[in-house]
Amino acid sequence: MSTEWNAGYVTDVNYTFGYYGELNPLRCRLPLLLVGRHAPKIENACELGFGQGLSVSIHAAAQPGINWYGTDFNPSQAAFASEMVRLSGAEAKLYDEAFADFCARPDLPDFDFIGLHGIWTWISDANRAVLVDFIRRKLRPGGVLYISYNTLPGWSGSAPIRHLMKRHADVMGAPGQGIIGQTDAALNFIDQFVALDPLYSKTNPAAVERLKQVRNQDRKYLAHEYMNRDWHPMYFADLENWLSDAKVGFAGSAHSLDNLQEVNLTPQQAEFIRNIPDVSLRETIRDYCVNQQFRRDYWIRGVRNLVGHEQVAALREERIVLTSAREDLPTKVRGVLGEASLIDTIYGPIFELLLDHKPHTIEEIEAHVALRGVNFAQLMSALTILFGLNALSPAAPGQDISKAKTRTNAFNKAIARRSLAAGDIGVLASPVTGGGISASRFQQLFWLSKQSGGKTPADWAQFAWSVLQAQGQAIIKDGVALQGDANLTELRAQADAWNSKALPVWSALGV
């Protein structure tokens, strides 16, 4: 593995094809407005360390009003992202440059949105300094920074497990093993060690339980998560200290369920936190209360608080769309302390309007639910939860939807054609949400068949089965490979379900 250009980062295997909605600039408006922060208009956006680039290529295709830039130092990943952008007919300037080179480019505009997902924890202090300087120079006043990172104290107990994995790979791993082989060997070694019942295991039972969960995770993901040279979880205050030179202030969590105190904090904890005047200490204490392992946050260069009437007026203008089928509507929300049921007298009227799966302004929803006795505060609480549960999404402006649809359709065809051979990408692009929607391999094959003239679920299932047969593949159900026509029977059942549940939603979302 070369050490000249990878800076200690795993490059033996490419990163997984993950889609991260928090990197969608359109999505940042609602959580910011819900906590009373001004949300800027976004014209120029940048993603640093975009991995396979699935997120940035979806956003470039689905958001014609935003100019996208980005870099990932792995050339094969940058090539894939650039190809997806080209096939969609969108434009985005994506590079395979190291942070130091990209951030020094003289041809970059000032940005309204900069996103870093899964980067900060896994880079050196020198690269962090480069990024902070870039944010300081290139994020416009009022611009949004999205950043995610592994957090303390949540990682305190499990960090020694990661150290053992990396240390074993460094001193015992054979070069010919490759990083996947080294990861498996390290896990086997730690299993043997934990079986000796060391005092560490007795005092950190949660870490041992986490090790069991880790064993079932994708090996490519584990290699990138655990086996890089640099791996530095940090406290909120440490990140705040780093970002202070960039002149950004904490605006709020990108994961709106973090703001739901009822299922995350006891009443005593919530009261204790409310009485802390310092924002940094409040966030730190909250992380201790929930044993936070991963933070997803928005920071703003010049945080502007909205006064009451400004916040309400801005919220009423927001357009949202329901992204869940009727059968999949949530009935409960889960937090650190347990779960709570969603009150039907509040959520029923909201679903009643939104089940047409068309974009509605919050003002329209407010008027509708008011007739059922639901007030504005109850509506905002419900929307916060539904947004956090990914049951709804902000909707793009109407003119942007029509511009984006040609591009997202081309993008989706390219992704769906890939599903003819592989099932490693589970998302398609929506011009309505400006982002991605979940789509399994078989759902993509059904969609591809429909696009090619297949008229019924039976046609779509037969098409998918012909693809599997040609590759000598079978469906795995309940851990067992199906035999012969049992595959077609299963595909017909899945096609029927997709036709009745998912397809109407996909059509409404412009897919």
C-alpha positions as CSV (number, residue, x, y, z in Angstrom):
1,M,0.0,0.0,0.0
2,S,1.5,3.3,-1.1
3,T,2.3,5.8,1.7
4,E,3.0,8.7,-0.7
5,W,-0.5,9.8,-1.6
6,N,-2.9,8.0,0.8
7,A,-1.6,9.7,4.1
8,G,-2.2,6.5,6.0
9,Y,-5.8,6.1,4.8
10,V,-7.1,2.7,3.6
11,T,-6.9,2.5,-0.2
12,D,-6.6,-1.3,-0.7
13,V,-10.4,-1.5,-1.0
14,N,-12.8,1.3,-2.1
15,Y,-15.3,2.7,0.3
16,T,-18.9,1.5,0.3
17,F,-21.6,3.2,-1.8
18,G,-23.3,5.1,1.0
19,Y,-25.8,7.9,0.6
20,Y,-25.9,10.5,3.3
21,G,-28.9,12.9,3.3
22,E,-27.2,15.3,5.7
23,L,-25.0,16.4,2.7
24,N,-28.1,17.6,0.9
25,P,-28.1,21.4,1.2
26,L,-31.8,21.5,0.6
27,R,-32.3,19.3,3.7
28,C,-30.4,21.6,6.1
29,R,-33.1,24.3,6.0
30,L,-35.8,22.6,8.0
31,P,-33.6,21.5,11.0
32,L,-32.1,24.9,11.2
33,L,-35.4,26.7,11.1
34,L,-36.9,24.3,13.7
35,V,-34.2,25.4,16.2
36,G,-34.6,29.1,15.3
37,R,-31.6,29.6,13.1
38,H,-31.5,31.5,9.8
39,A,-31.0,29.2,6.8
40,P,-29.2,30.7,3.8
41,K,-29.9,30.4,0.1
42,I,-27.4,28.0,-1.3
43,E,-25.8,28.4,-4.7
44,N,-22.3,27.0,-4.4
45,A,-21.7,23.8,-2.5
46,C,-18.6,21.7,-1.8
47,E,-18.1,18.1,-0.4
48,L,-14.7,17.3,1.0
49,G,-13.7,13.7,1.0
50,F,-16.7,12.4,-0.9
51,G,-15.8,8.7,-1.0
52,Q,-17.5,7.0,-3.9
53,G,-19.3,10.2,-4.5
54,L,-22.8,8.8,-4.6
55,S,-24.1,11.7,-2.5
56,V,-22.5,14.4,-4.5
57,S,-23.5,12.9,-7.8
58,I,-27.1,12.6,-6.7
59,H,-27.2,16.1,-5.4
60,A,-25.6,17.5,-8.6
61,A,-28.2,15.7,-10.7
62,A,-31.2,16.6,-8.5
63,Q,-30.4,20.2,-7.7
64,P,-29.8,22.2,-10.9
65,G,-29.7,25.5,-9.0
66,I,-26.5,24.5,-7.1
67,N,-23.0,24.5,-8.4
68,W,-21.1,21.5,-6.9
69,Y,-17.4,21.1,-6.2
70,G,-15.5,18.4,-4.3
71,T,-12.5,16.2,-4.0
72,D,-11.6,12.7,-2.9
73,F,-7.9,11.7,-3.0
74,N,-8.8,8.1,-4.3
75,P,-8.7,8.4,-8.1
76,S,-11.0,5.4,-8.7
77,Q,-13.6,6.9,-6.4
78,A,-13.3,10.3,-8.0
79,A,-13.6,8.7,-11.5
80,F,-16.8,6.9,-10.5
81,A,-18.4,10.1,-9.1
82,S,-17.4,12.1,-12.2
83,E,-18.8,9.4,-14.5
84,M,-22.2,9.4,-12.6
85,V,-22.3,13.2,-13.0
86,R,-21.5,12.9,-16.7
87,L,-24.1,10.2,-17.3
88,S,-26.8,12.3,-15.6
89,G,-26.0,15.3,-17.8
90,A,-25.3,17.4,-14.7
91,E,-22.2,19.5,-14.1
92,A,-19.9,19.3,-11.1
93,K,-16.2,19.9,-10.7
94,L,-14.9,16.9,-8.9
95,Y,-11.2,16.2,-8.4
96,D,-8.9,13.4,-7.0
97,E,-6.7,15.9,-5.2
98,A,-5.4,15.8,-1.6
99,F,-7.0,18.3,0.7
100,A,-3.9,20.5,0.6
101,D,-3.9,20.7,-3.2
102,F,-7.7,21.1,-3.6
103,C,-8.0,23.7,-0.9
104,A,-5.3,25.8,-2.5
105,R,-7.0,25.9,-5.9
106,P,-7.4,29.5,-7.1
107,D,-10.4,28.7,-9.2
108,L,-12.8,27.9,-6.4
109,P,-15.8,30.2,-5.6
110,D,-16.9,31.1,-2.1
111,F,-19.3,28.5,-0.8
112,D,-22.7,28.6,0.9
113,F,-22.4,25.0,2.0
114,I,-19.4,22.8,2.8
115,G,-19.9,19.2,3.8
116,L,-17.6,16.8,5.6
117,H,-19.1,13.4,6.3
118,G,-16.9,10.7,7.9
119,I,-13.7,12.6,7.3
120,W,-12.8,14.5,10.4
121,T,-12.1,11.5,12.7
122,W,-9.8,9.8,10.2
123,I,-7.4,12.5,9.1
124,S,-4.2,13.9,10.6
125,D,-3.9,17.2,12.5
126,A,-2.1,18.6,9.5
127,N,-5.1,17.9,7.3
128,R,-7.5,19.2,9.9
129,A,-5.5,22.5,9.9
130,V,-5.8,22.6,6.1
131,L,-9.6,22.1,6.2
132,V,-10.1,24.7,9.0
133,D,-8.2,27.2,6.9
134,F,-10.2,26.4,3.9
135,I,-13.5,26.9,5.8
136,R,-12.2,30.2,7.1
137,R,-11.3,31.4,3.7
138,K,-14.1,29.9,1.5
139,L,-17.3,29.7,3.6
140,R,-19.4,32.7,3.0
141,P,-20.8,34.7,5.9
142,G,-24.1,33.0,6.8
143,G,-22.9,29.8,5.1
144,V,-23.4,26.3,6.5
145,L,-20.8,23.8,7.5
146,Y,-22.0,20.2,8.0
147,I,-19.6,18.0,9.8
148,S,-19.9,14.5,11.3
149,Y,-17.4,12.8,13.6
150,N,-16.9,10.0,16.2
151,T,-17.5,11.4,19.6
152,L,-16.4,11.1,23.1
153,P,-17.4,9.9,25.7
154,G,-19.3,7.3,23.6
155,W,-16.2,5.8,22.1
156,S,-14.2,5.7,25.3
157,G,-15.0,2.1,26.1
158,S,-14.6,0.7,22.6
159,A,-11.5,2.7,21.5
160,P,-9.2,0.1,23.0
161,I,-10.8,-2.6,20.8
162,R,-10.0,-0.5,17.7
163,H,-6.5,0.0,18.9
164,L,-6.0,-3.7,19.2
165,M,-7.3,-4.3,15.7
166,K,-5.0,-1.8,14.2
167,R,-2.0,-2.8,16.3
168,H,-2.5,-6.5,15.3
169,A,-2.7,-5.5,11.6
170,D,0.5,-3.4,11.9
171,V,2.6,-6.1,13.6
172,M,1.1,-9.4,12.6
173,G,-0.7,-8.7,9.3
174,A,1.0,-10.1,6.2
175,P,1.2,-7.8,3.2
176,G,-0.3,-10.4,0.9
177,Q,-3.4,-10.6,3.1
178,G,-4.8,-7.3,2.0
179,I,-6.7,-5.1,4.3
180,I,-9.8,-7.3,4.4
181,G,-7.7,-10.3,5.4
182,Q,-5.9,-8.2,8.0
183,T,-9.3,-7.1,9.4
184,D,-10.6,-10.6,9.7
185,A,-7.4,-11.8,11.3
186,A,-7.5,-8.9,13.8
187,L,-11.1,-9.8,14.7
188,N,-10.2,-13.4,15.2
189,F,-7.2,-12.5,17.4
190,I,-9.4,-10.2,19.6
191,D,-12.0,-13.0,19.9
192,Q,-9.3,-15.3,21.3
193,F,-8.1,-12.6,23.7
194,V,-11.6,-11.7,25.0
195,A,-12.2,-15.4,25.6
196,L,-9.5,-15.2,28.2
197,D,-11.8,-13.0,30.3
198,P,-9.4,-10.1,30.8
199,L,-10.4,-7.4,33.3
200,Y,-11.0,-5.0,30.5
201,S,-13.9,-7.2,29.3
202,K,-15.4,-7.3,32.8
203,T,-15.2,-3.5,33.2
204,N,-16.3,-2.7,29.6
205,P,-19.1,-5.2,28.8
206,A,-20.6,-2.8,26.2
207,A,-17.4,-2.8,24.3
208,V,-17.4,-6.6,24.1
209,E,-21.0,-6.5,22.9
210,R,-20.0,-3.9,20.3
211,L,-17.3,-6.3,19.1
212,K,-20.0,-9.0,18.4
213,Q,-22.0,-6.4,16.3
214,V,-18.9,-5.4,14.4
215,R,-18.3,-9.0,13.2
216,N,-21.6,-8.8,11.2
217,Q,-20.7,-5.5,9.4
218,D,-19.5,-5.1,5.8
219,R,-15.7,-5.7,5.8
220,K,-15.1,-2.8,3.4
221,Y,-16.8,-0.5,5.9
222,L,-14.8,-2.0,8.8
223,A,-11.5,-1.5,7.0
224,H,-12.2,2.2,6.5
225,E,-13.7,2.7,9.9
226,Y,-11.1,0.9,12.1
227,M,-7.9,0.3,10.1
228,N,-6.7,3.8,9.1
229,R,-3.6,5.2,10.6
230,D,-5.4,8.2,11.9
231,W,-8.4,7.7,14.2
232,H,-9.3,10.4,16.6
233,P,-12.7,10.6,18.3
234,M,-13.1,13.9,20.2
235,Y,-15.2,15.8,22.6
236,F,-17.5,18.5,21.3
237,A,-15.4,21.2,22.9
238,D,-12.3,19.9,21.1
239,L,-14.0,20.2,17.8
240,E,-15.2,23.6,18.8
241,N,-11.6,24.6,19.5
242,W,-10.5,23.4,16.1
243,L,-13.3,25.3,14.3
244,S,-12.9,28.6,16.2
245,D,-10.3,29.8,13.8
246,A,-12.8,29.2,10.9
247,K,-15.2,31.7,12.6
248,V,-18.1,29.3,12.6
249,G,-20.5,28.8,15.5
250,F,-22.6,25.7,16.5
251,A,-26.1,26.0,15.0
252,G,-27.7,22.6,15.8
253,S,-27.8,18.9,15.2
254,A,-28.4,17.6,11.7
255,H,-30.2,14.7,13.2
256,S,-33.4,16.2,14.5
257,L,-34.3,13.4,16.9
258,D,-31.3,14.5,19.0
259,N,-33.5,17.5,20.0
260,L,-36.3,15.2,21.3
261,Q,-35.7,15.3,25.0
262,E,-38.7,13.1,26.0
263,V,-37.0,9.8,24.8
264,N,-33.4,10.8,25.2
265,L,-33.2,12.6,28.6
266,T,-34.8,12.2,32.0
267,P,-36.8,15.2,33.2
268,Q,-34.0,15.9,35.7
269,Q,-31.3,15.7,33.1
270,A,-33.3,18.0,30.8
271,E,-33.7,20.6,33.5
272,F,-30.1,20.3,34.5
273,I,-29.0,21.0,30.9
274,R,-31.5,23.9,30.5
275,N,-29.8,25.7,33.4
276,I,-26.3,25.6,31.8
277,P,-25.8,29.0,30.2
278,D,-22.8,27.9,28.0
279,V,-23.7,26.2,24.7
280,S,-20.5,24.2,24.6
281,L,-20.9,22.8,28.1
282,R,-24.6,22.1,27.4
283,E,-23.7,20.0,24.4
284,T,-20.9,18.2,26.3
285,I,-23.2,17.3,29.2
286,R,-25.9,16.1,26.7
287,D,-23.3,13.9,25.1
288,Y,-22.5,12.4,28.5
289,C,-26.2,11.8,29.2
290,V,-26.7,9.8,26.1
291,N,-23.2,8.4,25.8
292,Q,-22.9,10.0,22.3
293,Q,-20.8,8.0,19.8
294,F,-21.4,10.0,16.6
295,R,-22.4,13.6,16.0
296,R,-23.9,15.1,12.9
297,D,-23.9,18.9,13.3
298,Y,-24.5,22.1,11.4
299,W,-22.2,25.1,12.0
300,I,-22.8,28.5,10.5
301,R,-20.4,31.3,9.8
302,G,-22.2,34.0,11.7
303,V,-25.1,32.3,13.5
304,R,-28.3,34.4,13.2
305,N,-31.1,33.6,15.6
306,L,-34.6,34.2,14.3
307,V,-37.1,36.0,16.6
308,G,-40.4,34.4,17.2
309,H,-42.4,35.8,14.3
310,E,-39.4,35.5,11.8
311,Q,-39.1,31.8,12.7
312,V,-42.8,31.1,12.2
313,A,-43.0,33.0,8.9
314,A,-39.9,31.2,7.5
315,L,-41.2,27.8,8.6
316,R,-44.6,28.4,7.0
317,E,-42.9,28.9,3.6
318,E,-41.1,25.6,3.7
319,R,-42.3,22.8,1.4
320,I,-42.3,19.2,2.5
321,V,-43.3,15.9,1.1
322,L,-44.2,12.6,2.6
323,T,-41.7,9.9,1.5
324,S,-43.2,6.9,3.3
325,A,-46.0,4.7,1.9
326,R,-49.2,4.4,4.0
327,E,-48.2,0.9,5.2
328,D,-44.9,2.2,6.4
329,L,-46.0,5.2,8.3
330,P,-44.3,5.3,11.7
331,T,-46.3,4.8,14.9
332,K,-43.4,5.1,17.4
333,V,-40.2,6.9,17.9
334,R,-37.2,5.5,19.7
335,G,-34.6,7.3,21.7
336,V,-31.8,6.5,24.2
337,L,-34.3,5.9,27.0
338,G,-36.8,3.9,25.1
339,E,-39.7,4.5,22.7
340,A,-42.8,6.6,22.6
341,S,-46.0,6.1,20.6
342,L,-47.0,8.8,18.1
343,I,-50.4,10.3,19.1
344,D,-52.9,9.5,16.4
345,T,-55.0,12.7,17.0
346,I,-51.9,14.7,16.1
347,Y,-50.3,12.6,13.4
348,G,-53.5,11.4,11.7
349,P,-54.5,14.8,10.4
350,I,-50.9,15.4,9.1
351,F,-50.9,12.1,7.2
352,E,-54.4,12.7,6.0
353,L,-53.1,15.7,3.9
354,L,-49.6,14.4,3.1
355,L,-50.6,11.0,1.8
356,D,-51.1,12.4,-1.6
357,H,-47.3,12.5,-1.6
358,K,-47.3,16.0,-3.1
359,P,-45.2,18.9,-1.8
360,H,-47.2,21.1,0.7
361,T,-46.1,24.2,2.5
362,I,-46.1,24.0,6.3
363,E,-48.7,26.8,6.1
364,E,-51.0,24.5,4.2
365,I,-50.5,21.7,6.7
366,E,-51.1,24.1,9.6
367,A,-54.4,25.2,8.1
368,H,-55.5,21.6,7.5
369,V,-54.6,20.3,11.0
370,A,-56.0,23.3,12.8
371,L,-59.4,22.1,11.7
372,R,-58.7,18.9,13.7
373,G,-57.6,20.8,16.8
374,V,-53.8,20.5,16.3
375,N,-51.9,23.7,17.1
376,F,-48.7,25.1,15.6
377,A,-46.4,23.9,18.4
378,Q,-47.8,20.3,18.2
379,L,-47.3,20.4,14.4
380,M,-43.7,21.5,14.7
381,S,-43.0,18.8,17.2
382,A,-44.5,16.2,14.9
383,L,-42.7,17.4,11.9
384,T,-39.4,17.3,13.8
385,I,-40.0,13.6,14.7
386,L,-41.2,12.6,11.2
387,F,-38.2,14.4,9.6
388,G,-35.9,12.5,12.0
389,L,-37.6,9.2,11.1
390,N,-37.1,10.0,7.4
391,A,-40.8,9.7,6.8
392,L,-40.8,13.2,5.2
393,S,-38.4,15.4,3.4
394,P,-38.1,19.0,2.3
395,A,-39.2,19.5,-1.2
396,A,-37.3,21.4,-3.9
397,P,-38.8,24.6,-5.5
398,G,-41.2,23.8,-8.3
399,Q,-39.1,25.2,-11.1
400,D,-36.1,23.2,-9.9
401,I,-38.1,19.9,-10.0
402,S,-38.9,20.3,-13.7
403,K,-35.3,21.1,-14.6
404,A,-33.9,18.2,-12.5
405,K,-36.2,15.4,-13.7
406,T,-34.4,14.7,-17.0
407,R,-31.1,14.5,-15.2
408,T,-32.3,12.3,-12.3
409,N,-34.0,10.0,-14.8
410,A,-30.7,9.5,-16.7
411,F,-28.8,9.1,-13.4
412,N,-31.3,6.4,-12.2
413,K,-31.0,4.5,-15.4
414,A,-27.3,4.3,-15.0
415,I,-27.6,3.1,-11.4
416,A,-30.4,0.6,-12.3
417,R,-28.3,-0.8,-15.1
418,R,-25.5,-1.4,-12.7
419,S,-28.0,-3.5,-10.6
420,L,-28.0,-6.0,-13.6
421,A,-24.6,-7.2,-12.3
422,A,-24.4,-6.0,-8.7
423,G,-26.5,-4.9,-5.7
424,D,-24.0,-2.6,-4.0
425,I,-25.9,0.7,-4.6
426,G,-29.3,0.9,-2.8
427,V,-30.5,4.4,-3.7
428,L,-31.9,6.4,-6.6
429,A,-32.3,10.1,-7.1
430,S,-35.5,12.2,-6.7
431,P,-35.9,15.6,-8.3
432,V,-38.6,16.4,-5.7
433,T,-36.5,15.9,-2.6
434,G,-33.3,16.9,-4.3
435,G,-31.7,13.8,-2.8
436,G,-31.8,10.0,-2.7
437,I,-34.5,7.5,-1.9
438,S,-34.0,3.9,-0.8
439,A,-34.1,1.4,-3.7
440,S,-33.0,-2.3,-3.3
441,R,-31.4,-4.2,-6.2
442,F,-34.7,-6.0,-7.0
443,Q,-36.7,-2.8,-6.9
444,Q,-34.2,-1.3,-9.3
445,L,-34.6,-4.2,-11.6
446,F,-38.4,-3.9,-11.4
447,W,-38.1,-0.2,-12.2
448,L,-35.7,-1.0,-15.1
449,S,-38.2,-3.5,-16.5
450,K,-41.0,-1.0,-16.3
451,Q,-39.0,1.6,-18.0
452,S,-38.3,-0.9,-20.8
453,G,-41.9,-1.7,-21.4
454,G,-42.8,-4.3,-18.7
455,K,-46.4,-3.7,-17.8
456,T,-47.3,-5.9,-14.9
457,P,-45.6,-7.1,-11.6
458,A,-45.3,-10.6,-13.3
459,D,-43.4,-9.0,-16.2
460,W,-41.0,-7.2,-13.8
461,A,-40.5,-10.4,-11.7
462,Q,-39.7,-12.4,-14.8
463,F,-37.2,-9.8,-15.9
464,A,-35.4,-9.9,-12.6
465,W,-35.4,-13.7,-12.5
466,S,-33.9,-13.8,-16.0
467,V,-31.1,-11.6,-14.8
468,L,-30.4,-13.8,-11.8
469,Q,-30.5,-17.0,-13.9
470,A,-28.1,-15.6,-16.4
471,Q,-25.6,-15.1,-13.6
472,G,-26.2,-18.3,-11.8
473,Q,-27.6,-16.5,-8.7
474,A,-30.4,-17.2,-6.3
475,I,-32.3,-15.3,-3.7
476,I,-31.3,-15.8,-0.1
477,K,-34.3,-15.9,2.2
478,D,-34.1,-16.6,5.9
479,G,-30.4,-17.6,5.3
480,V,-31.3,-20.2,2.7
481,A,-30.8,-20.1,-1.1
482,L,-34.1,-20.6,-2.9
483,Q,-34.3,-23.3,-5.5
484,G,-35.7,-23.1,-9.0
485,D,-39.1,-21.6,-9.4
486,A,-39.2,-20.6,-5.7
487,N,-37.1,-17.6,-6.8
488,L,-39.7,-16.5,-9.3
489,T,-42.4,-16.9,-6.7
490,E,-40.5,-14.7,-4.3
491,L,-39.8,-12.1,-6.9
492,R,-43.5,-12.0,-7.9
493,A,-44.4,-11.3,-4.2
494,Q,-41.7,-8.6,-4.0
495,A,-42.9,-7.0,-7.3
496,D,-46.5,-7.0,-6.1
497,A,-45.4,-5.3,-2.9
498,W,-43.3,-2.7,-4.8
499,N,-46.2,-2.0,-7.2
500,S,-48.7,-1.4,-4.4
501,K,-46.5,0.4,-1.9
502,A,-43.3,1.9,-3.3
503,L,-44.1,2.6,-6.9
504,P,-46.8,5.2,-6.1
505,V,-44.4,7.0,-3.8
506,W,-41.6,6.8,-6.4
507,S,-43.8,8.2,-9.1
508,A,-44.9,11.1,-6.9
509,L,-41.2,11.8,-6.1
510,G,-40.4,12.0,-9.8
511,V,-38.5,8.7,-10.0
